Amino acid sequence: MPTPIPVSAFLQKAETLPVVDVRSPGEFAQGHIPGAVNIPLFSNEERARVGTLYKQIGQEEALLLGLELVGPKMADFVRQSKVLAPDKEILVHCWRGGMRSGSFGWLLETAGMKVSTLVGGYKAFRNETLAGLETPQNVVILGGKTGSGKTEILHKLRELGEQIIDLEGLANHKGSSYGAIGQLPQPSSEHFENEIYARWRQLDPTRRVWIEDESRSVGHCLIPAAVWTQMRRAPLVLVDMDKATRIERLVREYACFDINLLHEATHRIQKRLGGQHHKAAIAALDQKDFATVADITLTYYDKAYQHGIGDRKVLHTLKTSEDNPAELAEQLALVVKDEP
């Protein structure tokens, strides 16, 4: 029989062993343990049928239907699992650590594999995630107006040995109305939390962790309340890059995309730009004058960002007219290192 283990031990093992999530594809898409592979015991439709039968008639009938549905798939479950775990040791979980993971684990054990299942299932992982995100970290916020290259600076800081969490990278969104262009589809807010926790739990709380300044939501992904609270209380380190340099960067980043996507993004902020500025931005887009579009939209974004800073503590402001993320990262690392 598979060995049930608590969530802390399960996650520790997951650092070196493959994890199989046997929930339905819909459950998996809503949120899952980062790195897990979905080998669903039931399809979305099959899960609905079994659940309906359980509620309307009873457990025995639902169990029989489940066996009928799973039976033809059993050999394939074993094949897929052995591909994932050539050393024949694997981790398995379902929603509550009950029948689905137990049955799947039994099948793999019968096929000669070593299996550990998660006590409490994905539900236990979610509880661990929400509690774990409450852990205090030594957060420093990397701020700066739109087009300052903050994400690139963040990754250069990581190359220097600094701890970072790239929220925009985890959300597949750059934050503005244009932020989804060129990105993969966004995860659910639930899975966004899971991805953040996967990094959060690896942090050394005695060292600083850099996080880019964001609104509460990154696209449609909501930053967890516990993380957001720490971010708003953390000191800001600002990159104050001149507007002309930021315009050049934005043109490089966005002029290569389908102009229809740029139209849609500009229309989404029509009310915020105001009728006259929106009309001018659209006209510039039609002329492929991307610098003018960036100039117009930055007028709005710069005001919004300045308002967002409010009375937050600014640790240091680094003024620059050079778009050199590596050099800026080095300067910022030295500045924060020297602060008490």
N, C-alpha and C positions, 0 to 999 in steps of 0.2 A: 504493500500500500504506500501511496505517496506520504511524505513527511510534512505535516502542517507547521509553518513557522510564522512568527509575528512579523509585522511590517518592517521593523528596523532591521532584522536579520535578512528579510527578503530583499530589501533595497541594497543592503551591503553585498549580497550574493549577485544581485542584478548588475553590479559593476563589472563582473567577469563572465556571467552566465546569460544565455538567452532567456527572454521572458515571453511566454505565450499568453495572450489575452483571449479567452474562449467566448467572450460575450459577442452579441450580434454586431454586425457592421455599424448599425446606427448608434449603439451604445459606445462603441470604440471611437466613432467620429466625434461624439460629444466631448470625450475626454478620456485619456488613457495614461498609463505610466510611460514617460518618455523612453523611447527605445524598444518598447514592447511590439511584438508582431501579432496581428490579429489572425487567428485560425478559428473562426466562429463555429461553435457547435451547431447553432441554428442560424439561418438567414433571418432578416428582419421579419419577413412574412411568417416563417415557421415559428419564431419566438412568439409572435402575436397569436398564432393558432393555439400553441401550447398554453399560453397564459389565459386565453379565453376559456379553453376547455377546463383548466384548473378551477377558474372562478365559477363557471356555470355547472359543472358536473362533479369534479373532485380530483384529488391528487392521483389516484390510481389510474384513471383514464388519461390524464395528462402525461403521466409517466410512460404509459404504453405508446401513446402517440409520439412522444419524444424518442423512444427506442426505435420506432419504425422510421422516423426521419433520420436518425443518426446512423443506424446500421449500415446503409450503403456507403457511408463516408469514412468509416473507421480506418480502412487500410490507407486512405489518402491522408488522414490525420497523422498516422504514424510516419508515413513517408515525409511529409512536410516537416515534422518535428525532428526527424533524424538529419535532415538537411541543415536545419537551424543549429542542431547540437551534435556535431560529429563525434564529440567525446561522450555523448549519451547522457549528459546531465543537463537538466532543464528546469525552469521555474514556470509554474502555471497558476493563473488566477481567473476568477469570474467576478460577479458583482458582490456577493456576500461571502464568498469562500465556501459555498455549499455544494449542491449536487453537480453543477456543470463542471467545475474544476476538479472535484473529486472523481467524477466519472472519467474525465479526460486523463487525469493523472493515473488512474487505475489502468486505463488502456495502454498508456505509454510504459508503465511499470511492467505490465504483462509482456510488452514487446522488448523488454530488456533494458529500459532506460531508468535512470535515477531521477526522481521527480520530487520537488518541494512545492507545496501549495501555500498560498497566502491566507493566513487566518483573518477572517473578516473581509477578504476580497478587496476589490477596488474601493469599496466604501471605506474600509480601514485606511487605505492609502490616501483618500481624500481628507479624512479626518487628520491624518498625519501632516498632510500638505498645509491645511489651513492653520493648524497649530504651529507648524514649523516656520511659517512665514511671519509669525509673531516674534521670532528670535531677533533681538537687536543686532544690527550690523553697524559698522563704522562707515556710514555712507557719506560720500562727497558728490555733489551734483555738478555735472559739467553742463553749463548753460551757455547760451549765445543765440543770437537771432537766426532766423531761417537762412540757410545758405552758408553757414559758417563752417560746415564740414565736421560737425560734432561727432558723427558716427565714425568717420575715418580717424579722427583724433582718438576716440575711445579705443579703437582697435590698435592704434599705435601705442597707446598706454599699456595695453595688454602685452604687446611685444617687448615692452620695457620691464615686464614682470609685475605690473600692477594688476589688481583684481578688478574686473569689470562685469557688469550685466548689461547686455545690449537688448533693451526692451523692444526697440523697433525691429531688430532682427528676429526676435522671438515672435513678434506680432505680424511679421511680413507686411510692414506698413511704415512709412516715413513720417507719419503724423499729420501732415497738412491735407488739404483737399486733393492734392496731387499725389499723395503718399502711397496710393495703391498701384500706381502706374509702374509696370515692369516688375511687380512683385507676385509671388505665389499667393493663392487664396489664403485668407486669414483663418487661424484656428478659432474655435469657440473661446469665450472668456474663461471657461472652466479649464480647457486644455492650456491656455495661456498661463494660468496660475500654476498648472502642473509643471510647465517648462521653466517658469521662474524658480519654483521650488527646487527643481533638479539642480540649478546653479546655486541657489541660496544656501542649501544644506552643505555645499562643498566649500563655502567661504570660510576663511580664517577671520573670526571676529576681532582679533587683535590688530588686523591690518585694514587699511582703507579699501573700500570698494567704490569704484566710480560708476555712476548711473547718469545717463543723459537726462536733462530736464525735459519733462513731458507734461502734456495735459493729463487729466485723470484717465481719459481713454486714448488709446493708440489705434486709430481707425475705429472698429467696433469692439476691440479688445479692451476690457476694463482692467486697469491696474488694481491688484488686490488691495483692500482697504488698509491692511497692516503695513504693506510696503509703501503705499501712498503716504500714510502718516509719517513714516520715517523719512521719506523723500522731502516732504514739505518742511520738516524740522531741520533737515541737514543743511550745512553751509553750501553756498553756491560759489563755484569758480567760473567766472565769465570770460568767454572769448569775445572780445569786442572787435569784430572784423568790419572794415569799411564796406559800404553798400556796393560800390563798383566791383570790388573783388567777389562779393557774394553773388552779384548778378552774373558774372562770368562763370562761376561754378554752377549755378542753376541752369544756365543755357547749356553747358556741357552735359549736365545730368538729364535734362528733359527734352531738348530739341530733337533728339533722335527718335522719339516716340511718335506714334500715330497722332496726327493733329486732332482727330476726332476725340481722342481721350483727353487731350489738353482742353478742348472746347468744353467737354462735359465737366471737367474739374473746375474750370473757370466759371461756368454757369452755377455750380453749387455754391459759390461764394458771392453770387450777384448782389444779394441784399447787404452783405458786409462791405463789399467794395463801393456800393452806391451805383446808381444807374449810369452816371456819366463815366465813371472809371471802368465799370464793367463793359460798357459799349466801346471804350477806347482799347481795352485789353483784347476784346474779341476782334476788333478791326486790325490790331497789331498781329494777332495770331494769323488772321487771313493773309496778311502780308509776309508771314513768317519772320516777323520782327520780334524774335523771342526775347531780346534784351529789354525791349519796352514792356512786354508782358510781365517779365520778372520785376521790373522797376515798379510797375503799377501795383502788382500784388504784394510786393514787399512793403509798400506803404501801409497796407492793412495789417500784414503779419507783424511788422515791427512794432506798431502801436499795441497790438494785442499782446505781444511778448513782454513789452515794457510794463504793461498793466499787470501781467501775470506775476512779475517779480515782486511787486508790492513792497512790503516791509521785510522781506526775507533777508537773512544774514548773508552778505556777500563777502566771502573770504578774500578774494583777489579778483581783479579785472586785468586781463591781458589784452592790451590794444595791439592790433596788427593790420597791416595791409597786404600781408603775404599769405597766400593759400598754400601752406606747407604743413600738413598734418603731423608729419614726423617731428619736425622742429618744434611745433607748438606743444606736442605731447611731452617732449623733453623738458621744455620750459615749465609746463604745468606740474609735472612730476617733481621738479625741484622746488617750485613754489610751495606746494602742499607739504613736501618733506620738511621744509624749513619752518612751517607754521607750528605753533605749540599745540 
